[in-house]
Structure formats: structure tokens, C-alpha cells
Amino acid sequence: MTAGPPSEGRRVLTIAAFAATFMQGVNISVPNAALPHMQGTLSMADDQIGWIFTSYVTAGIVVLPMTRWLAGRFGRKALFQWSIAVFAAGLVFDVVAQTSTQFVLARIIQGAASGPLGPLALAILLDVQPPARHAQVGVAHTACTLLGISSGPPLGGWLSDYHGWHSIFYVSLPLAGFVFLAMALWLPEKKAERNPHFDFFGWAAFSLGIVGLQMLLDRGERLEWFAAPEIWVEAIAAALGFYLFVIHVLTAQAHFLDKALFRDRNFVLSVIMVFAAGFVLLPTLALTSPMLEELFGYPVDTTGYMAIPRGVALVGVLMLAGRLPARVDNRVPLLIGMALVAYANWRMLGYSPAMDWRPVAIAGLLQGLGLGILLPALGRAAFSTLDRKFHPDGAALFNLSRLYGSTIGIAVVQIFFYGNTQAMHLALAKDLTPYRAAAHGLAQAAGPTLARFNEMVTGQAATVAIIGQFKILMLAVLAVSPLVALLRAPRSANR
């Protein structure tokens, strides 16, 4: 920045950049605890719940790679302000939506606008802070994002229970207004000296693959998979998009994700592992709140409060992990973090309707500790051997992998949840024969009694099925843990 703002402006910009980062993160998860209220108003089926999260995150993933080009072409200040304005419009559309389709479209608008906010906020923080503090700024920026994601459920639960679910989106509007005003008053414009090159073909192919696969996973269960023409179209689009992207990477001279990134072993392994970390991060929230509210009968605000230990542990340990001495072998915290996350998910396999709040709080606390150790360790491993000139592209791919892991994870656990619920319902119901006294009595009962009995069986089946999804999350972490042994020690020049 050639002519930076005065010290007062730097402080305002720092606060505004962190506020934008927090707002982007909190809006990913803030609907989580408010789902029962939203489902009733929007007539949203249970298998559509995941769309609330995947639509927001996937739209952000598609737009995020264009951030550098858009900022260079139109100016960083203009892009930031437009992103905030569209994000605020998405918040309003969330509130006025009358159907589940309208709400998902509003979340797509909101998510697309959120894509540039994180990278631009970090770039502004690095500009207004001295170079000696850049490492701390990076850790604080990541912590702020995760603080937003972690604080979404308690905030959304409290607001929706006492002020209605619409308030969970209204509350972000003043924050968006403050950020917009701060950037308008204090942020100097910054454009590239010449129009930057952007690989539109590679981006389009990559986006086609991502969106096609996401829609395939989100819509497949509802449409009975390949019995529906729509699923065939989405499967072909996903396969074609990823195929074209791989061929493009192998043959083109320049593209928006440099092929040199894939020659660095540590970076590739870290991207795979952070995908698994993302696979656990959001799906745990997406599973826990509906389980507590719909199956175990907890109030909405209490469900939100039970997510607090996980968030406090995650953000607190993340901030402390940045102070880890450089001489410590990075593979040690990686293994500790993975072990804690796997152990936390193993404890979740013991959830039952007869328990109180403590098992949920303890498992969340352990998982938060593990993720707080794991995520910064993965960041250090990813960039320890990567040439510095590739760090911007590497950071984009690293963040994309974490986000896409979350959205794929939500879709996968939703698929297995509904399939396993049906299977468990059949397994439980088949033993209820007319020769059993209780079942024989029910056979003579009126329709409402049978309906209540069926609801009880369905609840038991859903409980067994949802606990089984925690096993999938545990296995995802265990599956990538051996990759830690393949990481190389960083070169001294890059330490």
C-alpha cells in the first residue's frame, strides 16, 4: 500500500477486517441450532437440512479462486464493498424467504459474496500490520474464522429461541454496515498495474466438477439416485468437469492452480489431511444439533450452549499453538491432534437418549482441542517446504480443501443417515410380529396409537443411525493419519 491510512484508520481497518472474517464464519453455522424453527416456517424436509450449509459453502468455494483476479481488475476496495453489499442483500433474502427453495437460493447469494471476504480481509490485515506481526496475524485470522463457526450454534440457538429465527440473520446486518462504512472511509483503493491473467477455463472446469458432485450428493437420496435423469446430468457434469480440469492442469502452461503445487509432497499430503479435518469440522455440528433437539428433546437454546466447550477449546488451543517452538517436530502435534479428534468421535458413539449434557460437552471439548492442535500444524506442514512464490496459490487451495471437505462431509453423513435410518427401522419393526403380546395389543389399537408407536421406532432407528455417522467421521481421521509418517522435514531455508 503506497500511502497507508493513519494509525487511527489502521485500527479501524483491523477491527473491520476481523469483523468481516467473523461474520463470514458465523453465518456458516448460525442456522444450526435454529433448525426446528426454520423447518416449521419454510416447510423444509429433514433431508434438505444439509442444503442450508452446503449451498453457502459451495458458492463460496466457487467464487473464492477469482478473488485475486477480481481485486486486481476492479480494485480491492471496490470488490470488498460489493461483497459486503451482496452479503447483506443475502441476509435480507434469508429473512424474507417463504419456501425452502427461496431460502437455499438466498444462502447461495450470501455464500458467493462471502467467498472473497476471507482472503481480502487477510490481505488488508497484512497491509496495515508491520511484517514482524504477519505470522500472528495469520493465526489470528484463522482463529477468528473458526471462532465464528464455533459460536454460530450458541448464538443462533439463543436468538431463535427468544427472538425468532429471523433474528439470526438480522444480527449480522449492523456488523455488515460497520464493515462497509469502515472500508469506505479508511481503505485506499489498490488495483493491479495491468489487468491480471486469470485461467477462466480451468476455473470453469473446476467449478463444474465441484458443483456437479455437490448437487449429486445433495439431491441423490431424494431422487432415488440414478433412477432420475437429473442425477445422471449432475454425475456427467461432475465427471466431465474434473476430467477437463485434470487434463488442463497436465497440459496447459498456466492455470489458476499452478501444477508446481502438486510436486511438493508435504503440501499435497497436508491438503489431503486438511480435507479430512474439514470433513469432521462442520458435519459434527450438522449432526449434533438435530440429534439433541429432535431425538433427545433438548431445547434449542440449550443445544446451542452445549457447543460452547468445543468452540472455546478449538480457538483457545489454536491461539496457543502459534507459540509452539520451531524445534518441535511438527509431526508430533499432528498425531496428537488426530488422536484427540478420533477419540472424541469414538466417545460420541456412546451417545444415548438417557444421557445428560456432560458427554456431549466432554466430547465436544476433546474434539475442539484436537482440531485446535491439528489445523495450525497442518498449515505449517503444508508451507514448510513450498517455495514462497507459490504461497498465495497454495493458501487458496489449502482453504478450498478444508471448505470442500466440510461440504462433502455434510452431504455424505446425510446420505448415510437417511439410508441407515430406513435400514434400522426395518430391522426393529421386523421383530414386531403378531405373536408378541405387546405387538398383538397394538395391532388391535386405533390409528393414533399405531402412529405414536411408529414414531417411537423411527426415533430409535434415527438415534442408532446418527450415532453411526460419528463413526464415519472417526474413520475419516484415522484413514489419513498414516500420511503423517510420509511428511518430510522442512528445508532450513523455509523454516
N, C-alpha and C positions, 0 to 999 in steps of 0.2 A: 504494500500500500504506500503510495508515494507521499501522500500528505495525510497522516492519520488524524483521528479526532483528538481533542484534548482529553486530559485524564478523566474528567467527569464523563465525557462521551464514551471512553473506553469501559468505564464501569457499567454504564447503562447498556452498552452493546454486549458486554459479558453476561449480564443478568438476562438480557433479552434472548441471547443465543441459547443459554441453558434453559430458559423458559420454553423456547420453541422445541428443544430436544425433549424436555419432559412432556410437553403437550403431545408430541408425536407418539411417544411411548405409551402414555397413559390411555390414549384413545384406542390403542390396540386391544387392551384388556378391560377397559372400564365397563363394557356391557356384560361382562362375565357373570357377576353376582346378580345382575338385574334381569336375567333371562326369563324367570317366571312372569314378571310383569310385562315384559316385551312380547312374549309369546301370546299372552292373552289379548293384547291390543292389536297385534299385527297378524293374528291367526297363523302363527308360524309353527309348522310341524317340528317334531323332535329332530328329524334328520336334516332340517335346514339350519339348525343352530350353528353348526360349524361354518356356514357361509358368512356369518357375521364377522368372523375372524379372517377366514381365507380370502374373502373379497378385498378387505382392506390391505392385507399384507401383500397379496399377489399384485394388486395395482401399484403399490409402492415399489415392488421388485422390478416391474416393467419400466417404470419411469426413472428409477434411480441411476441406471447407467448413462442416461442422457444428461445428467446434471452438469458435468464439466463442459459439454458442448453448448448447452443452453446458456450457462453462465457466461461463457466466452462470446457467444453470439449476441445475446441480448443484454448482458450485464448482470453481475451478481446481485446487485441491489434490486433491480427490476424483477429478476427471477424469484428472489426471496419474497418480495412483496406480493407478487402474483400468486405464489404458492400459498402464502398465508391467507390471501383473499379467497382463493378457491377452497382452501381448507375450511375457512369459516362458512362459506356457502354450503359445503358438505355437511357441516354441523347443523345448519338450519334445515337442510333437506332431510337429515336424520329425524329431526323433531316433527316435521310436517308429514312424514311418510304414513300412509294409511294401510299399506299392504306389505307383506314380506318382500315382494319383488321391488317395490319402490325403496324400501329400506336398504336392500342389498345394493341397488344402484347408487344410492346416496353414499354408502360405505365405499364403493369403488371410486367415486369422485373424491371423497375425503382421503382415501389411501393413495390415489395417484398424486394428489397435492402434497402428501406427506413425504413422498419419495425424495425430493431434493432437500427437504428441511434439515435432515441429519448431516449430510455432507457439507451443506452451506454453513450451517451453524458451527461445525468444527473448523472450517476454513476461516470464518470470522474470528473465532476464539484464538486460532493460531496467529492471526494477523495482529490482534490487539494485545496479545500477551508476549513478553520477551522470550527469545529462543530457549533460555535456561529453564523455562517453565513448560515447554511444549510437551514433555513426557507426562507431566502431571495433568496437563490439560486433556490429553488423550484419554487418560484413565478416568478423569472426572466426567468427560463427555460420555464414555461408555457407562459409567455408573449412573449418570443422570437418565440415560435411556432405560436401563434396567430398573431404576427406581420408579420411573413412570409405569413400566409394565407391571411391576410388583404392587404398586399402590393402587392400580386400577380397580381390582376386586373390592378391597375395603371401601374405597371412595364410592364406587358405583353401588355397592350394597347399601351403604348408609343413605346416600342421596335418593335412590329409588324407593327405599322403604319409607322415608319421611317426606319426600318432596316429589315423588313420581319419577318414573324412569326418564322422562324427557329432560329432567334437570341434569342428568349425567353428561348431556351434550351442551346444554346452556352454560354450564360452569366453565367451559373452555373458551367461550366467546370473549369475555373480558381479557383473558390471557392473550388470545389472538390479536385483539385490538391493541394491547400494550406492545406486543412484539412488532406489529405493523408500524405503529407510531414511532417506536424507538429506532427502527431501521430507516424510516423516512427522515427523521431529524438528524441522526448521527452517523449513519453509514455512508461513506463516499462510494460513488459508483466505480466499478472496476470491470473493464472489458479487455478481451484479448486484442493485441495489436493487429492481428489478422484473423480472419474467420477460421476457427479451428476445424480440422477434419474430423468427421465422425463416420464410423462404419455403419451406415444405415441397414445394409443388407444383413450383416452379422447380427445386429441388434434385433432386426425384424424376425430372423430365423430363430434366434434365442428366445424371443418373447412368444413366438408362435408355439414353440415346444413347451414352454413353461405354462402358458395359459391353457393350451390344449390338454396337457396332463392334469392340471388342476381341475378343470371342468369335468374331465373324465372321472376323476376320483370323487368329486363332489356330487355329481349327478348320477353316477353309475348305479348305486344302490336303489335310488328312487325309480329309475327307468328299467330296472332288471337287466342291467349291463348290456351285452351285445344283442339283446332282443330288440333294442331300439335303434333306429337309424342315426339318431343324434350321437349316440355313444361311438358308433363307427366313425362318424365325421370327426369327433374330438380325438379319437385314437389315431386316425390317419394324420390329423393336423399335428399332434404331438410328435409322432414318429418322423414326419416329414421335417418339422422344424428342427428337431435335434440332429437329424441326419444332415440337413443342409448346413447347420452351424458347425458340426464336426468337420465336414468336408471343407468349409470355408476357412476354418482355423488351420487346417493342414495345407491348404493351397494358396491362400491369399498372403500378400506381403504385409499388409497392415489391417488390423481389426481392433474392435473396441476392447477386447481382452487379449493382450499380447501372448503369443504362444510360448514366449520365454518363461511365463509364469508356470507352465506345466512341466518345465525341465528342472525345477527346483523341488527336490524330494521333500524337504521339510514343509514347504508351502503347500504342496499337494496333499500330504498326509494331514496337515493341520486343517485344511479346508474340508476334508472328509470328516474329521473328528468334530469340527465346529458345526457341521451339518447335523451330526448326531446329538450334539448339545442343544441345538435349536429344536430338534425332534422331541426333546424332553421338556424344554423351557415352557412353551405355550400350551402344548397338549395336556400337561398336568393340570394347569388352571382350567382348561376347557372341560376336563373330565371331573375335577373335584367339586366345583360349584354345583353343577346339575345333580351329582350324586348326593351331596349334602342336602340340597333343597328339595328335590323331587322324591328321593328314595328314603332318606333318613329323617326328613321333616324338620330341618333346621330353618329358622327364619332367614330372610335374605340378608339383613344387616349382620347377623351372627356369622353367616357363611363368609362374608367379606372380611370380617375381623380375623377369622381363622387363617387367612392368607398373610397376615402381617408378619408372623415369625419368619416365614420363607423370604419375604422381601427384605426385612431388616438384616437377616443373616447374609443374603446374597450381596446387597450393596455394601454392608459393613466390611465383609471379608474382601470384596473386590477392591475397596479403597486401601486396605492394609496390604493386599497382595502386590500393589505397586511399589511397596517399600522392600520387597524381597531382595536380599543381596545378590549381585550378579554372579557371585561364585557358586551359588546353589545350582545344582544340576536341574534344569527345567523339567526333566522327565519325572522328578520326584513329586512336585506339586501336581503334575498331570495325572499321575497314578493315584495320588491321594484324592484329588477332585473326582475322578471317575469312580473310585471305590465308594466315596460318600454318596454320590448320586445313585449308584446301583444299590447300595444298602438302603437308602431312603425309599427307593421304589420297591425293594423287597419288603420293607415294613408296611408299605401300602397294600400288599397282598393280604394283610391281616385285617383290613377294614371290615366292619360289620355294623348292622343297624343297632346292635346292643352296646356299642362303644360310646364314650363321651367325646369331648373335643380334644383331649390330650393326644391320642395317637395321630390325629391329623396335624396338630401343631408341631409335634416332635418330628414326624416325617417331613413336613414342610421345612422345618428348621434345618434338618440334616441335608435336604436337597439344596436349600439355599446356600449352605456352607460349601457344599461340593461344587455347585455352579460358580460361586464366587471365587473359588480357587482355580477352577478349570478354565474359565473363559479368558482371564488375563494370561495364564500360562500358554494357552493356545495362540493368543496374539503374539507373544514373544517367540514361540516356536515357528510361527508362520513367517515372520520377517527377520529372523536371526541370520539366515543365510541368503536372503533375497537381495539382489542388487537394488540400491536405493532408488535408482531411476524407475524401477517397476513398482515402487511402493504405492503410488496413487491407484494404479490398476489393481494391484494386489489387495488393497484395502477395500475396493469396491467389490471384488469377487468374494473376499472373506466375509463381508457383511451380507452379501447376497446369499451365500451358502447358509449362514445362520438363519436368515429370514425364511429362505425357502425350506429349510429343514423344519421350521415351525409350522408352516402352512401345509406341507406334505404330511407332517406328523398328525396334525388335527384331522386331515382327511382320512388317513389310514386308520386311526383309532375309532373314528366314527363308523367307518365301514365294518370293522371287526366287531364293534359294539353291537350294531343292529343285527348283524348276522349271528353272533353268539347269543344275543337275547332270544332270537327266534328258536335257535337250537336248544337252548336251556329250557325254554317254555315247553317245547315238545317233550324234552326229557323228563321234566317234572310232571307234566299232565298225563303222560302215558301210564304212569303208575296209579292214576286215579280211576280204578275200574269199578264197575257196579258192585263187585264182590267185597269192596272195602266199606265198612259201616259208615264212615263219615261221608264218603263219596256217594253212597247209596242214599243217604239222607239228603244230600244236596241235589241229587237227581230229582227228588220229589219237590224241591223248593221252587219258589217263584223266580221269575227272571231277574229282579234286582239282586237277589241273594247270589244267584249264579254269576252275575256281573261283578259283584264285590269279590267273590272267590277268584274269578279270573284275574281281576286286578291284583289280588294278593300274589297269585302265581307269577304274573307278569313282573311284579316288583321284585320278587325273589330272583327270577331269571335275569332281570336287568342288573341287580346287585352283583350276582356272580359274573355276568358279562363285563361289567365296567371295571371290576377288580382285575379281571383278566387282561384288560388293556394296560394296566400298570406293569404287568409282566412284559408286554411288548416294549414299553419304554425302557425297562431294565435291560432287556436283551439287546436293545439298540446300543446302549452304552457299553455293555460287555463285548459286543461284536467288534467295536472299533478299538477297544483298549489295547490289544496286542500291537497296534500300529505305533504305540509309544516307543517300543523297542527298536523300531526302524528309523527313528529320528537321529540325525547326525548332530554332533557338537558344532556350535556356530563358529565360523571363522573369526579370528580375533579382530579383524578389521571391521566387522559388522557388529561387534558387541556394543 
